[in-house]
Amino acid sequence: MTGRERIAAVFEGREPDRPPVMHISFSSRVASRILGREAYVGGGIQQWREAAALWCGADAHAEFLEKTRRDALDIALACGHDMVRPSYWRDRRRPAERIDEHTFRYEEEDGAWEVKRLDPATELYNTVESSPREQKTLETLEREVEKAEAAAEAYRPAEGDFGDISFMLENAGDMAIRSPGPWTSIPVDEAAWLEAALLAPELVGRLLDAQAKESVKNVRVLAGMGMKYFFGGGDFASNHGPMYSPGVFHELMLPRLQEISRACREAGGYHLFGTDGNVWAVAEDMYGASGIAAHYEFDRRAGMNPVEVHGKYPELVMIGNISSYTLHTGKPGDVEREVKECIDEARLTNKVVTGCSNIVISETPPENVDAMLNAIAKHA
């Protein structure tokens, strides 16, 4: 079977010749070691690279995009993926000032500003200073929602907006292609939105409606390009469970997930939802009623056992299962044991795309990365 055929078999309920493989994400340092050159993949470091490229001009930015696409493909090929991730983290804002090699200042039209700095060791690109932020109230959230609604109404995506996808269609060969497009997320990193979910749920619902409207527009364009596997979602859970109640998920998230899932099915594709953490508290809605076809960033360490999930939701595809924590903190023997267990679970269910459940972080010991790749080759 080809990679594309293995992925299709898992989603269609057929047995593949071996469990398919896709690691969710690589840090640049880990990918660079595998490829033997600086790899333009990763998280915050990619946002910093894009800032540096935009600062240097159009030609530099075009070179950044070319390297990013090529390295996203090459790391997937080097690691034996059956599905390729076409792009990594982005920040399309042109900085207003370069303070030093690793630090940029950004300015907004309303006068707000922030300074972001790359930590080369962790590859995080964090805000280190910013203008005072207005404390958000229901009134300020109302303005944000109105802006989101207007943007969703005016949004007109076209094939030319998805250059990463076009590149992979031309170059990814027999691999399946992970597609962007949908997203649905209550901003859990802002307390005001969590409060609004309880005090003004209709306001949060309008925000989610705007997200769903843009998501459906994206899905229709990308399906026309040949995409089938639409990766969406938004983190909302930790190892201890969801960051908001099952009632909030049922009333606010579920209807919008159903809308996007319906659009994906009508386009001949699948809706995949991504979040870390333990989602058992909302499993009936998320895995059962929402219509999603798969959960990615599926994490055994968070209490999500694929055999148990499969027993209750036999149609659900699970993507991940190898813990980035084990890769980071364990020994090579620990890594091989976990990989073998994950491969065994994938064979038992025929519903797992095996891989690291989240980013292989920059500080992961090289011997553990080798142990993971070797164990997959040995046991898959």
BALOBA-1460 file (C-alpha; in Angstrom, 3 decimals):
// residues 380
<rec num="1" residu="m" x="0.000" y="0.000" z="0.000"/>
<rec num="2" residu="t" x="1.018" y="3.603" z="-0.509"/>
<rec num="3" residu="g" x="0.794" y="6.131" z="2.288"/>
<rec num="4" residu="r" x="-2.336" y="7.591" z="0.763"/>
<rec num="5" residu="e" x="-3.900" y="4.126" z="0.612"/>
<rec num="6" residu="r" x="-3.029" y="3.340" z="4.258"/>
<rec num="7" residu="i" x="-4.576" y="6.565" z="5.502"/>
<rec num="8" residu="a" x="-7.691" y="5.948" z="3.397"/>
<rec num="9" residu="a" x="-7.994" y="2.397" z="4.756"/>
<rec num="10" residu="v" x="-7.985" y="3.611" z="8.359"/>
<rec num="11" residu="f" x="-10.633" y="6.261" z="7.681"/>
<rec num="12" residu="e" x="-12.781" y="3.882" z="5.631"/>
<rec num="13" residu="g" x="-12.700" y="1.044" z="8.169"/>
<rec num="14" residu="r" x="-10.426" y="-1.291" z="6.212"/>
<rec num="15" residu="e" x="-7.282" y="-3.030" z="7.447"/>
<rec num="16" residu="p" x="-4.042" y="-1.464" z="6.149"/>
<rec num="17" residu="d" x="-0.984" y="-3.547" z="5.354"/>
<rec num="18" residu="r" x="0.705" y="-1.876" z="8.346"/>
<rec num="19" residu="p" x="-0.285" y="0.897" z="10.747"/>
<rec num="20" residu="p" x="0.137" y="4.303" z="9.075"/>
<rec num="21" residu="v" x="2.530" y="6.828" z="10.593"/>
<rec num="22" residu="m" x="2.482" y="10.610" z="10.977"/>
<rec num="23" residu="h" x="4.189" y="12.631" z="13.689"/>
<rec num="24" residu="i" x="2.167" y="15.741" z="14.471"/>
<rec num="25" residu="s" x="5.074" y="18.186" z="14.544"/>
<rec num="26" residu="f" x="8.857" y="18.553" z="14.788"/>
<rec num="27" residu="s" x="10.977" y="21.236" z="16.389"/>
<rec num="28" residu="s" x="13.580" y="22.704" z="14.083"/>
<rec num="29" residu="r" x="16.525" y="21.332" z="16.080"/>
<rec num="30" residu="v" x="15.258" y="17.752" z="15.947"/>
<rec num="31" residu="a" x="14.351" y="17.982" z="12.256"/>
<rec num="32" residu="s" x="17.690" y="19.620" z="11.456"/>
<rec num="33" residu="r" x="19.550" y="16.698" z="12.976"/>
<rec num="34" residu="i" x="17.479" y="14.221" z="10.991"/>
<rec num="35" residu="l" x="17.920" y="16.099" z="7.694"/>
<rec num="36" residu="g" x="21.541" y="17.089" z="8.271"/>
<rec num="37" residu="r" x="20.837" y="20.783" z="7.629"/>
<rec num="38" residu="e" x="18.918" y="23.643" z="9.173"/>
<rec num="39" residu="a" x="15.261" y="22.669" z="8.849"/>
<rec num="40" residu="y" x="12.613" y="25.347" z="8.382"/>
<rec num="41" residu="v" x="9.966" y="23.661" z="10.523"/>
<rec num="42" residu="g" x="8.883" y="24.069" z="14.126"/>
<rec num="43" residu="g" x="6.825" y="26.370" z="16.304"/>
<rec num="44" residu="g" x="7.896" y="29.769" z="17.572"/>
<rec num="45" residu="i" x="11.175" y="29.633" z="15.705"/>
<rec num="46" residu="q" x="9.241" y="29.618" z="12.435"/>
<rec num="47" residu="q" x="7.365" y="32.749" z="13.483"/>
<rec num="48" residu="w" x="10.699" y="34.411" z="14.252"/>
<rec num="49" residu="r" x="12.113" y="33.267" z="10.901"/>
<rec num="50" residu="e" x="9.129" y="34.732" z="9.107"/>
<rec num="51" residu="a" x="9.571" y="38.029" z="10.968"/>
<rec num="52" residu="a" x="13.227" y="38.106" z="9.894"/>
<rec num="53" residu="a" x="12.282" y="37.305" z="6.300"/>
<rec num="54" residu="l" x="9.555" y="39.954" z="6.157"/>
<rec num="55" residu="w" x="11.975" y="42.475" z="7.651"/>
<rec num="56" residu="c" x="14.450" y="41.761" z="4.835"/>
<rec num="57" residu="g" x="11.888" y="42.113" z="2.035"/>
<rec num="58" residu="a" x="9.821" y="40.243" z="-0.535"/>
<rec num="59" residu="d" x="12.645" y="38.105" z="-1.944"/>
<rec num="60" residu="a" x="13.681" y="36.938" z="1.517"/>
<rec num="61" residu="h" x="10.086" y="36.087" z="2.377"/>
<rec num="62" residu="a" x="9.663" y="34.095" z="-0.840"/>
<rec num="63" residu="e" x="12.827" y="32.162" z="0.060"/>
<rec num="64" residu="f" x="11.414" y="31.517" z="3.547"/>
<rec num="65" residu="l" x="8.225" y="30.072" z="2.057"/>
<rec num="66" residu="e" x="10.161" y="27.869" z="-0.361"/>
<rec num="67" residu="k" x="12.404" y="26.472" z="2.388"/>
<rec num="68" residu="t" x="9.457" y="25.920" z="4.721"/>
<rec num="69" residu="r" x="7.500" y="23.932" z="2.148"/>
<rec num="70" residu="r" x="10.473" y="21.875" z="1.050"/>
<rec num="71" residu="d" x="11.538" y="21.031" z="4.605"/>
<rec num="72" residu="a" x="7.996" y="20.138" z="5.689"/>
<rec num="73" residu="l" x="8.006" y="17.612" z="2.863"/>
<rec num="74" residu="d" x="11.546" y="16.377" z="3.445"/>
<rec num="75" residu="i" x="11.087" y="15.686" z="7.160"/>
<rec num="76" residu="a" x="7.943" y="13.690" z="6.388"/>
<rec num="77" residu="l" x="9.823" y="11.660" z="3.770"/>
<rec num="78" residu="a" x="12.819" y="11.123" z="6.051"/>
<rec num="79" residu="c" x="10.605" y="9.789" z="8.856"/>
<rec num="80" residu="g" x="8.486" y="7.502" z="6.687"/>
<rec num="81" residu="h" x="5.241" y="9.408" z="7.034"/>
<rec num="82" residu="d" x="2.090" y="8.258" z="5.293"/>
<rec num="83" residu="m" x="0.634" y="11.781" z="5.573"/>
<rec num="84" residu="v" x="2.489" y="15.071" z="5.207"/>
<rec num="85" residu="r" x="1.974" y="18.265" z="7.183"/>
<rec num="86" residu="p" x="2.222" y="21.007" z="4.522"/>
<rec num="87" residu="s" x="3.106" y="23.935" z="6.788"/>
<rec num="88" residu="y" x="4.245" y="24.878" z="10.270"/>
<rec num="89" residu="w" x="3.625" y="27.903" z="12.506"/>
<rec num="90" residu="r" x="3.264" y="31.291" z="10.836"/>
<rec num="91" residu="d" x="3.064" y="34.984" z="11.779"/>
<rec num="92" residu="r" x="2.297" y="37.106" z="8.726"/>
<rec num="93" residu="r" x="2.734" y="40.485" z="10.448"/>
<rec num="94" residu="r" x="5.650" y="42.579" z="9.231"/>
<rec num="95" residu="p" x="7.580" y="43.820" z="12.270"/>
<rec num="96" residu="a" x="7.973" y="47.556" z="12.798"/>
<rec num="97" residu="e" x="11.473" y="47.310" z="14.261"/>
<rec num="98" residu="r" x="14.282" y="44.778" z="14.616"/>
<rec num="99" residu="i" x="15.763" y="45.352" z="18.070"/>
<rec num="100" residu="d" x="18.442" y="42.652" z="17.895"/>
<rec num="101" residu="e" x="19.030" y="39.308" z="16.203"/>
<rec num="102" residu="h" x="16.292" y="37.514" z="18.129"/>
<rec num="103" residu="t" x="13.929" y="40.378" z="19.003"/>
<rec num="104" residu="f" x="11.266" y="42.208" z="16.979"/>
<rec num="105" residu="r" x="8.727" y="44.901" z="17.767"/>
<rec num="106" residu="y" x="5.241" y="44.781" z="16.235"/>
<rec num="107" residu="e" x="2.771" y="47.646" z="16.048"/>
<rec num="108" residu="e" x="-0.969" y="47.637" z="15.386"/>
<rec num="109" residu="e" x="-3.100" y="50.304" z="13.708"/>
<rec num="110" residu="d" x="-4.774" y="51.166" z="17.006"/>
<rec num="111" residu="g" x="-1.410" y="51.994" z="18.596"/>
<rec num="112" residu="a" x="-0.954" y="48.746" z="20.490"/>
<rec num="113" residu="w" x="2.508" y="47.200" z="20.328"/>
<rec num="114" residu="e" x="4.443" y="44.197" z="21.545"/>
<rec num="115" residu="v" x="8.038" y="42.994" z="21.597"/>
<rec num="116" residu="k" x="8.702" y="39.317" z="20.910"/>
<rec num="117" residu="r" x="11.958" y="37.460" z="21.484"/>
<rec num="118" residu="l" x="13.172" y="34.047" z="20.375"/>
<rec num="119" residu="d" x="14.750" y="31.720" z="22.935"/>
<rec num="120" residu="p" x="17.023" y="29.590" z="20.709"/>
<rec num="121" residu="a" x="17.239" y="26.766" z="23.257"/>
<rec num="122" residu="t" x="13.491" y="26.123" z="23.505"/>
<rec num="123" residu="e" x="12.589" y="27.644" z="20.103"/>
<rec num="124" residu="l" x="9.796" y="29.611" z="21.804"/>
<rec num="125" residu="y" x="8.996" y="33.091" z="20.456"/>
<rec num="126" residu="n" x="7.306" y="34.886" z="23.304"/>
<rec num="127" residu="t" x="6.069" y="38.376" z="24.099"/>
<rec num="128" residu="v" x="8.532" y="39.985" z="26.510"/>
<rec num="129" residu="e" x="7.036" y="43.495" z="26.599"/>
<rec num="130" residu="s" x="3.841" y="45.122" z="25.368"/>
<rec num="131" residu="s" x="1.660" y="48.177" z="25.596"/>
<rec num="132" residu="p" x="-0.909" y="48.137" z="28.413"/>
<rec num="133" residu="r" x="-3.849" y="45.973" z="27.462"/>
<rec num="134" residu="e" x="-7.399" y="47.051" z="28.117"/>
<rec num="135" residu="q" x="-9.152" y="44.727" z="30.514"/>
<rec num="136" residu="k" x="-11.726" y="42.881" z="28.470"/>
<rec num="137" residu="t" x="-15.380" y="43.269" z="29.329"/>
<rec num="138" residu="l" x="-18.551" y="42.064" z="27.668"/>
<rec num="139" residu="e" x="-18.580" y="45.364" z="25.799"/>
<rec num="140" residu="t" x="-15.077" y="44.866" z="24.392"/>
<rec num="141" residu="l" x="-15.889" y="41.248" z="23.517"/>
<rec num="142" residu="e" x="-18.961" y="42.497" z="21.646"/>
<rec num="143" residu="r" x="-16.689" y="44.645" z="19.493"/>
<rec num="144" residu="e" x="-14.394" y="41.690" z="18.831"/>
<rec num="145" residu="v" x="-17.354" y="39.567" z="17.799"/>
<rec num="146" residu="e" x="-18.684" y="42.262" z="15.463"/>
<rec num="147" residu="k" x="-15.254" y="42.465" z="13.844"/>
<rec num="148" residu="a" x="-15.094" y="38.673" z="13.476"/>
<rec num="149" residu="e" x="-18.581" y="38.569" z="11.969"/>
<rec num="150" residu="a" x="-17.737" y="41.250" z="9.422"/>
<rec num="151" residu="a" x="-14.501" y="39.475" z="8.495"/>
<rec num="152" residu="a" x="-16.291" y="36.146" z="8.068"/>
<rec num="153" residu="e" x="-18.949" y="37.717" z="5.869"/>
<rec num="154" residu="a" x="-16.343" y="39.382" z="3.645"/>
<rec num="155" residu="y" x="-14.009" y="36.361" z="3.529"/>
<rec num="156" residu="r" x="-13.500" y="35.028" z="0.012"/>
<rec num="157" residu="p" x="-10.830" y="32.296" z="-0.004"/>
<rec num="158" residu="a" x="-9.350" y="31.173" z="-3.331"/>
<rec num="159" residu="e" x="-7.017" y="28.393" z="-4.396"/>
<rec num="160" residu="g" x="-4.180" y="30.887" z="-4.683"/>
<rec num="161" residu="d" x="-4.371" y="31.482" z="-0.927"/>
<rec num="162" residu="f" x="-3.177" y="27.946" z="-0.236"/>
<rec num="163" residu="g" x="0.316" y="27.860" z="-1.714"/>
<rec num="164" residu="d" x="1.518" y="25.198" z="0.751"/>
<rec num="165" residu="i" x="-1.230" y="22.851" z="-0.441"/>
<rec num="166" residu="s" x="-0.445" y="23.506" z="-4.096"/>
<rec num="167" residu="f" x="3.210" y="22.675" z="-3.438"/>
<rec num="168" residu="m" x="2.327" y="19.384" z="-1.761"/>
<rec num="169" residu="l" x="-0.110" y="18.426" z="-4.509"/>
<rec num="170" residu="e" x="2.775" y="18.728" z="-6.950"/>
<rec num="171" residu="n" x="5.476" y="17.129" z="-4.801"/>
<rec num="172" residu="a" x="4.107" y="14.828" z="-2.091"/>
<rec num="173" residu="g" x="3.870" y="11.771" z="-4.328"/>
<rec num="174" residu="d" x="1.985" y="8.903" z="-2.715"/>
<rec num="175" residu="m" x="1.546" y="10.506" z="0.703"/>
<rec num="176" residu="a" x="-1.820" y="11.763" z="1.888"/>
<rec num="177" residu="i" x="-1.891" y="15.503" z="2.578"/>
<rec num="178" residu="r" x="-3.036" y="17.081" z="5.804"/>
<rec num="179" residu="s" x="-5.274" y="20.027" z="4.945"/>
<rec num="180" residu="p" x="-5.958" y="23.176" z="6.960"/>
<rec num="181" residu="g" x="-9.294" y="24.912" z="6.667"/>
<rec num="182" residu="p" x="-11.624" y="24.581" z="9.650"/>
<rec num="183" residu="w" x="-11.237" y="25.715" z="13.223"/>
<rec num="184" residu="t" x="-13.613" y="26.074" z="16.161"/>
<rec num="185" residu="s" x="-12.313" y="27.381" z="19.444"/>
<rec num="186" residu="i" x="-13.399" y="29.317" z="22.498"/>
<rec num="187" residu="p" x="-10.259" y="31.350" z="23.399"/>
<rec num="188" residu="v" x="-9.420" y="29.466" z="26.605"/>
<rec num="189" residu="d" x="-6.262" y="31.533" z="27.199"/>
<rec num="190" residu="e" x="-8.409" y="34.610" z="27.901"/>
<rec num="191" residu="a" x="-10.455" y="34.533" z="31.089"/>
<rec num="192" residu="a" x="-12.993" y="36.996" z="29.702"/>
<rec num="193" residu="w" x="-14.127" y="34.499" z="27.072"/>
<rec num="194" residu="l" x="-14.513" y="31.723" z="29.640"/>
<rec num="195" residu="e" x="-16.599" y="34.060" z="31.784"/>
<rec num="196" residu="a" x="-18.660" y="35.031" z="28.752"/>
<rec num="197" residu="a" x="-19.396" y="31.377" z="28.035"/>
<rec num="198" residu="l" x="-21.364" y="31.408" z="31.294"/>
<rec num="199" residu="l" x="-22.626" y="35.005" z="31.464"/>
<rec num="200" residu="a" x="-23.240" y="35.750" z="27.774"/>
<rec num="201" residu="p" x="-23.258" y="32.445" z="25.885"/>
<rec num="202" residu="e" x="-24.992" y="33.996" z="22.858"/>
<rec num="203" residu="l" x="-21.951" y="36.260" z="22.402"/>
<rec num="204" residu="v" x="-19.560" y="33.301" z="22.375"/>
<rec num="205" residu="g" x="-21.933" y="31.487" z="20.040"/>
<rec num="206" residu="r" x="-21.706" y="34.371" z="17.569"/>
<rec num="207" residu="l" x="-17.899" y="34.166" z="17.655"/>
<rec num="208" residu="l" x="-18.057" y="30.440" z="16.954"/>
<rec num="209" residu="d" x="-20.567" y="31.043" z="14.149"/>
<rec num="210" residu="a" x="-18.078" y="33.411" z="12.496"/>
<rec num="211" residu="q" x="-15.349" y="30.791" z="12.806"/>
<rec num="212" residu="a" x="-17.639" y="28.136" z="11.352"/>
<rec num="213" residu="k" x="-18.601" y="30.373" z="8.429"/>
<rec num="214" residu="e" x="-14.961" y="30.915" z="7.459"/>
<rec num="215" residu="s" x="-14.224" y="27.229" z="8.046"/>
<rec num="216" residu="v" x="-16.929" y="26.076" z="5.662"/>
<rec num="217" residu="k" x="-15.720" y="28.501" z="2.982"/>
<rec num="218" residu="n" x="-12.188" y="27.110" z="3.340"/>
<rec num="219" residu="v" x="-13.372" y="23.519" z="3.166"/>
<rec num="220" residu="r" x="-15.235" y="24.105" z="-0.088"/>
<rec num="221" residu="v" x="-12.215" y="25.701" z="-1.784"/>
<rec num="222" residu="l" x="-9.753" y="23.109" z="-0.508"/>
<rec num="223" residu="a" x="-12.035" y="20.224" z="-1.458"/>
<rec num="224" residu="g" x="-12.031" y="21.644" z="-4.974"/>
<rec num="225" residu="m" x="-8.241" y="21.322" z="-4.899"/>
<rec num="226" residu="g" x="-8.545" y="17.639" z="-3.976"/>
<rec num="227" residu="m" x="-8.199" y="17.800" z="-0.184"/>
<rec num="228" residu="k" x="-10.001" y="15.262" z="2.012"/>
<rec num="229" residu="y" x="-8.513" y="15.400" z="5.517"/>
<rec num="230" residu="f" x="-9.462" y="18.722" z="7.116"/>
<rec num="231" residu="f" x="-7.507" y="19.383" z="10.320"/>
<rec num="232" residu="g" x="-9.256" y="21.865" z="12.586"/>
<rec num="233" residu="g" x="-10.021" y="22.237" z="16.257"/>
<rec num="234" residu="g" x="-8.497" y="24.243" z="19.072"/>
<rec num="235" residu="d" x="-6.928" y="23.266" z="22.404"/>
<rec num="236" residu="f" x="-9.402" y="23.229" z="25.266"/>
<rec num="237" residu="a" x="-8.259" y="20.454" z="27.614"/>
<rec num="238" residu="s" x="-5.392" y="19.514" z="29.928"/>
<rec num="239" residu="n" x="-4.487" y="16.137" z="31.389"/>
<rec num="240" residu="h" x="-7.121" y="16.851" z="34.052"/>
<rec num="241" residu="g" x="-9.974" y="17.442" z="31.615"/>
<rec num="242" residu="p" x="-11.674" y="20.278" z="29.700"/>
<rec num="243" residu="m" x="-11.098" y="23.914" z="30.672"/>
<rec num="244" residu="y" x="-14.827" y="24.583" z="30.496"/>
<rec num="245" residu="s" x="-17.847" y="22.496" z="31.391"/>
<rec num="246" residu="p" x="-19.429" y="19.712" z="29.339"/>
<rec num="247" residu="g" x="-22.531" y="21.910" z="29.280"/>
<rec num="248" residu="v" x="-20.633" y="24.714" z="27.562"/>
<rec num="249" residu="f" x="-19.256" y="22.237" z="25.039"/>
<rec num="250" residu="h" x="-22.728" y="20.841" z="24.358"/>
<rec num="251" residu="e" x="-24.469" y="24.188" z="23.975"/>
<rec num="252" residu="l" x="-21.765" y="26.186" z="22.198"/>
<rec num="253" residu="m" x="-19.170" y="23.961" z="20.553"/>
<rec num="254" residu="l" x="-21.287" y="21.013" z="19.444"/>
<rec num="255" residu="p" x="-23.614" y="22.796" z="16.958"/>
<rec num="256" residu="r" x="-20.682" y="24.470" z="15.191"/>
<rec num="257" residu="l" x="-18.693" y="21.231" z="15.022"/>
<rec num="258" residu="q" x="-21.729" y="19.561" z="13.495"/>
<rec num="259" residu="e" x="-21.979" y="22.312" z="10.878"/>
<rec num="260" residu="i" x="-18.324" y="21.947" z="9.855"/>
<rec num="261" residu="s" x="-18.505" y="18.144" z="9.893"/>
<rec num="262" residu="r" x="-21.518" y="18.288" z="7.595"/>
<rec num="263" residu="a" x="-19.656" y="20.587" z="5.187"/>
<rec num="264" residu="c" x="-16.661" y="18.240" z="5.154"/>
<rec num="265" residu="r" x="-18.870" y="15.221" z="4.424"/>
<rec num="266" residu="e" x="-20.732" y="17.055" z="1.668"/>
<rec num="267" residu="a" x="-17.338" y="17.894" z="0.122"/>
<rec num="268" residu="g" x="-16.324" y="14.216" z="0.204"/>
<rec num="269" residu="g" x="-13.910" y="14.647" z="3.100"/>
<rec num="270" residu="y" x="-13.374" y="14.215" z="6.824"/>
<rec num="271" residu="h" x="-13.410" y="16.675" z="9.723"/>
<rec num="272" residu="l" x="-10.534" y="16.156" z="12.171"/>
<rec num="273" residu="f" x="-10.516" y="17.924" z="15.541"/>
<rec num="274" residu="g" x="-7.288" y="18.663" z="17.397"/>
<rec num="275" residu="t" x="-6.750" y="19.242" z="21.093"/>
<rec num="276" residu="d" x="-4.385" y="18.017" z="23.771"/>
<rec num="277" residu="g" x="-5.621" y="16.545" z="26.985"/>
<rec num="278" residu="n" x="-8.290" y="14.347" z="28.495"/>
<rec num="279" residu="v" x="-11.637" y="14.784" z="26.720"/>
<rec num="280" residu="w" x="-13.587" y="11.900" z="28.282"/>
<rec num="281" residu="a" x="-15.978" y="14.378" z="29.952"/>
<rec num="282" residu="v" x="-17.230" y="15.500" z="26.526"/>
<rec num="283" residu="a" x="-16.663" y="12.274" z="24.602"/>
<rec num="284" residu="e" x="-20.329" y="11.639" z="23.855"/>
<rec num="285" residu="d" x="-20.590" y="15.014" z="22.136"/>
<rec num="286" residu="m" x="-17.088" y="15.239" z="20.675"/>
<rec num="287" residu="y" x="-16.688" y="11.648" z="19.493"/>
<rec num="288" residu="g" x="-20.332" y="10.734" z="19.118"/>
<rec num="289" residu="a" x="-22.626" y="13.599" z="18.164"/>
<rec num="290" residu="s" x="-20.274" y="16.101" z="16.511"/>
<rec num="291" residu="g" x="-19.653" y="14.130" z="13.332"/>
<rec num="292" residu="i" x="-15.871" y="14.480" z="13.483"/>
<rec num="293" residu="a" x="-13.974" y="11.615" z="11.877"/>
<rec num="294" residu="a" x="-10.784" y="11.844" z="13.925"/>
<rec num="295" residu="h" x="-9.117" y="13.266" z="17.022"/>
<rec num="296" residu="y" x="-5.522" y="14.350" z="16.561"/>
<rec num="297" residu="e" x="-3.009" y="15.174" z="19.271"/>
<rec num="298" residu="f" x="-4.474" y="12.035" z="20.855"/>
<rec num="299" residu="d" x="-2.430" y="11.501" z="24.027"/>
<rec num="300" residu="r" x="-2.202" y="8.302" z="26.066"/>
<rec num="301" residu="r" x="-0.518" y="10.191" z="28.922"/>
<rec num="302" residu="a" x="-3.649" y="12.341" z="29.280"/>
<rec num="303" residu="g" x="-5.703" y="9.218" z="29.921"/>
<rec num="304" residu="m" x="-6.936" y="8.652" z="26.383"/>
<rec num="305" residu="n" x="-6.569" y="4.909" z="25.824"/>
<rec num="306" residu="p" x="-7.122" y="4.056" z="22.131"/>
<rec num="307" residu="v" x="-8.469" y="0.576" z="22.778"/>
<rec num="308" residu="e" x="-10.999" y="1.920" z="25.270"/>
<rec num="309" residu="v" x="-11.977" y="4.779" z="22.944"/>
<rec num="310" residu="h" x="-12.319" y="2.359" z="20.034"/>
<rec num="311" residu="g" x="-14.589" y="0.105" z="22.085"/>
<rec num="312" residu="k" x="-17.042" y="2.961" z="22.608"/>
<rec num="313" residu="y" x="-16.550" y="4.885" z="19.345"/>
<rec num="314" residu="p" x="-15.464" y="2.307" z="16.755"/>
<rec num="315" residu="e" x="-15.601" y="4.692" z="13.781"/>
<rec num="316" residu="l" x="-13.284" y="7.309" z="15.293"/>
<rec num="317" residu="v" x="-9.730" y="7.633" z="13.959"/>
<rec num="318" residu="m" x="-7.065" y="8.556" z="16.524"/>
<rec num="319" residu="i" x="-3.872" y="10.342" z="15.465"/>
<rec num="320" residu="g" x="-0.857" y="10.418" z="17.765"/>
<rec num="321" residu="n" x="-0.582" y="8.203" z="20.872"/>
<rec num="322" residu="i" x="3.230" y="8.344" z="21.321"/>
<rec num="323" residu="s" x="3.781" y="10.795" z="24.172"/>
<rec num="324" residu="s" x="6.138" y="13.726" z="23.575"/>
<rec num="325" residu="y" x="6.710" y="13.621" z="27.362"/>
<rec num="326" residu="t" x="8.132" y="10.116" z="27.101"/>
<rec num="327" residu="l" x="10.359" y="11.208" z="24.241"/>
<rec num="328" residu="h" x="11.595" y="14.174" z="26.255"/>
<rec num="329" residu="t" x="12.114" y="12.607" z="29.682"/>
<rec num="330" residu="g" x="12.403" y="8.852" z="29.143"/>
<rec num="331" residu="k" x="15.227" y="6.552" z="28.180"/>
<rec num="332" residu="p" x="15.554" y="4.849" z="24.773"/>
<rec num="333" residu="g" x="14.161" y="1.640" z="26.255"/>
<rec num="334" residu="d" x="11.106" y="3.495" z="27.549"/>
<rec num="335" residu="v" x="10.568" y="4.985" z="24.116"/>
<rec num="336" residu="e" x="10.785" y="1.642" z="22.320"/>
<rec num="337" residu="r" x="8.353" y="0.004" z="24.761"/>
<rec num="338" residu="e" x="5.824" y="2.805" z="24.294"/>
<rec num="339" residu="v" x="6.165" y="2.759" z="20.510"/>
<rec num="340" residu="k" x="5.644" y="-1.003" z="20.409"/>
<rec num="341" residu="e" x="2.554" y="-0.699" z="22.591"/>
<rec num="342" residu="c" x="1.205" y="2.034" z="20.320"/>
<rec num="343" residu="i" x="1.820" y="-0.071" z="17.204"/>
<rec num="344" residu="d" x="0.086" y="-3.036" z="18.864"/>
<rec num="345" residu="e" x="-2.922" y="-0.832" z="19.687"/>
<rec num="346" residu="a" x="-2.995" y="0.459" z="16.126"/>
<rec num="347" residu="r" x="-3.087" y="-3.106" z="14.794"/>
<rec num="348" residu="l" x="-5.770" y="-4.094" z="17.279"/>
<rec num="349" residu="t" x="-8.114" y="-1.272" z="16.321"/>
<rec num="350" residu="n" x="-7.117" y="-0.418" z="12.714"/>
<rec num="351" residu="k" x="-8.109" y="3.118" z="13.704"/>
<rec num="352" residu="v" x="-4.830" y="4.721" z="14.807"/>
<rec num="353" residu="v" x="-2.372" y="6.783" z="12.773"/>
<rec num="354" residu="t" x="0.676" y="6.305" z="14.983"/>
<rec num="355" residu="g" x="3.067" y="9.128" z="15.786"/>
<rec num="356" residu="c" x="4.182" y="11.597" z="18.402"/>
<rec num="357" residu="s" x="1.020" y="13.163" z="19.818"/>
<rec num="358" residu="n" x="2.477" y="16.674" z="19.841"/>
<rec num="359" residu="i" x="5.660" y="18.468" z="18.853"/>
<rec num="360" residu="v" x="8.960" y="16.619" z="19.259"/>
<rec num="361" residu="i" x="10.429" y="19.470" z="21.295"/>
<rec num="362" residu="s" x="13.861" y="20.954" z="20.697"/>
<rec num="363" residu="e" x="15.329" y="19.563" z="23.922"/>
<rec num="364" residu="t" x="14.393" y="15.947" z="23.163"/>
<rec num="365" residu="p" x="17.487" y="13.714" z="23.549"/>
<rec num="366" residu="p" x="18.736" y="12.631" z="20.100"/>
<rec num="367" residu="e" x="19.001" y="9.002" z="21.228"/>
<rec num="368" residu="n" x="15.277" y="9.038" z="22.058"/>
<rec num="369" residu="v" x="14.357" y="10.347" z="18.619"/>
<rec num="370" residu="d" x="16.468" y="7.562" z="17.094"/>
<rec num="371" residu="a" x="14.785" y="5.036" z="19.376"/>
<rec num="372" residu="m" x="11.322" y="6.178" z="18.227"/>
<rec num="373" residu="l" x="12.143" y="6.057" z="14.524"/>
<rec num="374" residu="n" x="13.951" y="2.713" z="14.825"/>
<rec num="375" residu="a" x="11.127" y="1.184" z="16.872"/>
<rec num="376" residu="i" x="8.536" y="2.226" z="14.308"/>
<rec num="377" residu="a" x="10.616" y="0.686" z="11.527"/>
<rec num="378" residu="k" x="11.049" y="-2.468" z="13.580"/>
<rec num="379" residu="h" x="7.519" y="-3.014" z="14.865"/>
<rec num="380" residu="a" x="5.174" y="-1.409" z="12.318"/>
